[in-house]
Amino acid sequence: MEDSYIENQYNLIKEYYNKFLKDKNVKLPKLKSKKGYTKGALILVFLSQNYPNTRKYTKTELTKFIKEYYPEVNDVQQARHLGAQSGWYIISGTRNDTCSDELKHGEYQLVTLETNYPGFTGEKRLDCINNDYWETLKASYNYRCATCGSKEGEPNLHWPNTITKLQKGHMNPNKPLIEGNVIPQCEKCNRPDENYWIYDKKGRVVKIANPIIIDKCSLEIQKEIYSRLYKKFNGKNPTDI
Ligand SMILES: [Zn+2]
């Protein structure tokens, strides 16, 4: 795909975004990062070809396209995330939703750029936490963020221009957000990229929740992790464990 096409198409998406989606809290991926085009932008450009007459694409077609920019990618998960987590109206045959009747397993389609994904509010997924439980929990933390100590209604300790609003922080993001797995956190500590970590009740990071974080470590730490795991699994191939 030509760079000029990608850029024009992204600008078109951006126009729709500013007009219809921005105030619905839909998240627009940046066109480029240091590594070049972002996967999110590429997927939106790909799926929006010929807009508004979009068509279905198979995961294979999408992966083939993304591989031209990210050869290491074998499985494109972002298309689903762009729907459920970022709010774009992309339906997929892999998700169990009512909109996907016409799509087969592994197919994606951008339905429209004029409205958000059905049910998307821009807030975290609905949780099953009882309001009384939440109020009692916050009180037990003296209305402070478990991680940084910022107090509800007061300026954030590290971002003085932000007034602290406590949110339901996920202690272990790999488990559902239910009572016992929640701590109060300010919006700065409860950012989506903090889903890399598992916290204890005191708001301290205690474990890794998402191995992607290892990609961000120095080569030295990566080697150390690798040699620990190599020893632990006797040098077996990961698929044989
Ligand atoms: Zn905080």
Residues whose N, C-alpha, C, O or C-beta is under 5 A from the ligand:
A	BS01	ZN	C145 T147 C148 G149 S150 Q185 C186 C189
